[in-house]
């Protein structure tokens, strides 16, 4: 079985700046030709969308590329969509990694976080698909290792628990679609986790980057 991974960005300005526009994402999806798309969407939000396609979720979830592109493609191409995200939105802000910092110390850490993002953007262009590069994944992994040192509980809730559930939902999709071709579309920060963990699955070939 083939399982592809496509990392995207959720901001339209960034999409245009780095040439990972919705048109490019559409081309990548159609070229891969999946039977199933596992997307970074909460199951509850997907249920709301199925009831009312004008429902745009809340608090920025799901990201705009799903309403504007991925859901319509799934409908048009008869691609099965599986929501895989996990976030407890009512407590998300309570686990901000800088929650225990204040004053000049917090300002310093915020600036350091911005520096990490700049490093990620520099690494994002070192490949055929922006934000889907080995360099980007290396810097991203280092960034989250740094964040873990700031607040282990925050990292556990926002990162580790979230990925345990996302990955299990992908495994379930693989089990439920044994003869299918699956494409996982997530925010690019998640790329390296999915690649590392899914590579351990038997009889699964990971396609990343997609080209």
N, C-alpha and C positions, 0 to 999 in steps of 0.2 A: 504494500500500500504506500502511496505517496502522500506526504503531508507537507504542504508549503507554509512558509512563514513570511508575512508581509508586514513590516513596521511602517506606520504612518505617523503624521503629526496632525494635531486636532485644530490648528490655527490656520485660517485661510491665507493670511499674509505670509506665514512661513512656507506654506505649500508653494506659493508663487515664487518666493525668494529662492527656494532650493529646488525648484523644478520637480516637485512631487505633487503636482496639481491633481484635482479629481480626474481630469482627462488621462493623466499618466497612470493613476491608480486603476482606472477603468480598463485601460489597455493591459495592464499587468494581470488583472483578474481574468479578463477574457482569454488572454494567452495561456494562462494556467489551466483554464477550463475546469473549475472544480464542480464536484457534485454537491459538496457541503461547504459552507463558510461558517467557521467558528469566530464570532466577533466579540469585541470588548464592549458588551452591552449587558446590563442587568436583566435577568429573566423577567422581573416585574415590569421593567420598561418596555420590553419586547411584547409582553402581553397587552400592555396599554396601546402600543402601536398597532397590533393586530385588530384591536377593537375599534381604534380610531386612528387612521394614518396621519391625521393632522396633529395628533398629540406629540408634542416635542419634548416630552419628559420634563425633568426639572433639575436645577443645579448643574446644568451643563452635561447631563447624562441622558441619553447617549450622545457622543460627539456628533458634530454636524455631518461628517462624511457618511454616516449611516442613513440619515434621512434624505440627504441630497443625492447619494449615489448607490450605496451598497444594498439597502433594502429594495430600491427600484430594480437594480440588476437582478437580485434574487427573484423578484416577481416576474421579470421579463424572461429570464433564462431558466426558470424552474429550478433554481438552486435552493437547496434546503438551508435555512439559517438556524444556527444554534447559538444562543447567547451564553457566554462563558464567564462574564465578569462577576465579581463579588466585592461589594462595598457597602458598609453600613453608614449611609449618608448622615444619619442623625448624630453619629459620634465621630465622623471623619475629622472634623476640625479639632476635636478634643485630643487627637493624637498627632497634632502637628509636631514635627521633629524639633522645632525650636521653642516649644511651649514652656520649657523650664529656663529659658534664657531671657535676659532683658538688658536694656541700656546699651552701652557701647559693645558689650560682648555679643549681644544679639545682632547689632548692626554689622559687626565684623563677620559673623557667620553668614548673614544674608549676602554680604558682598562675596564671600567665599563660594556660596551657592551659585551666585551669578557667574563667577569665574569658571565653575564646573560646567555650566550651561554653555559658556563660550567655547570651552574645550570640546564639548560634545558637538557643537555646530561645526567647528573646524574639522573634526573627524568625520562628520556626516557626509562629506563630499568625496571621500577617498574610496570610491567604488562606483559601479554602474547604476545602482539605485540609491539615491540619497537616503541617509539614515538607516540603510541596510548594509552596513559595512563592518568588517572586523575591527577597524579602528574605532568606530563609534561604539561598538559593543564593549570594547576594552575600557574605554573612558567611562562609559555608563556604569559598568560593573564597579570600577574604582570609586565612582561618585557614591553609589549606594553603600559600599563598604565604609566610606567616610560618614555617611548619614547614620549608619548603624552605631557608630561610636558615640554619636551625639545623644541618641536616645534609643536604647535597645527595644523598649516596649513599643514605641512608635513604629520602628522598623518591623517588628514582629507582626503588628496588626496591619499596617499599610502595605507591607511588601511580602513577608513570608506567608502569612495566612492567606492573603489574597491569591498568591500564586499556587498554593496547595489546592485551592478550590478551582481556580481557572484550569490548572493542569488536569485535575480529575474530570472536569467537564469535557475537556478535549479527549481524554482517554475514553470516556463514555461515548462520545461521538464516534470515535474510531471503532469501538465495539459494536455500536448500533448500525454502523455503515461499513461493514467489512470489505465490501467490494467498491467502495467509493473513493474518490479523490478529494482530499480535504485541504482547505486553505484557511489558515489562522491569520486574522487581521487584527492587530493590536497596536497600541501606541508603541513607538519604536524603543522606548526604554525597556520594554518587556522582551525584546527580541532574544537577548542572550540567555535569559532564563528558560524560555520555551525551547530554544535550540539545545541547550545542555540537557534538559530533562527529557525531552521527547526523543533525543538520540539514544536513550537507554531502552526504548521500546523495541520488542522483538518484531521482526517482519515489517518494520516501518522505515521507509526511506525519507529523510528530511531534506526538503528542497529549500535552501536558504543560502544566499539571496536567490530570488526567483530567476535572476539572469546575471 
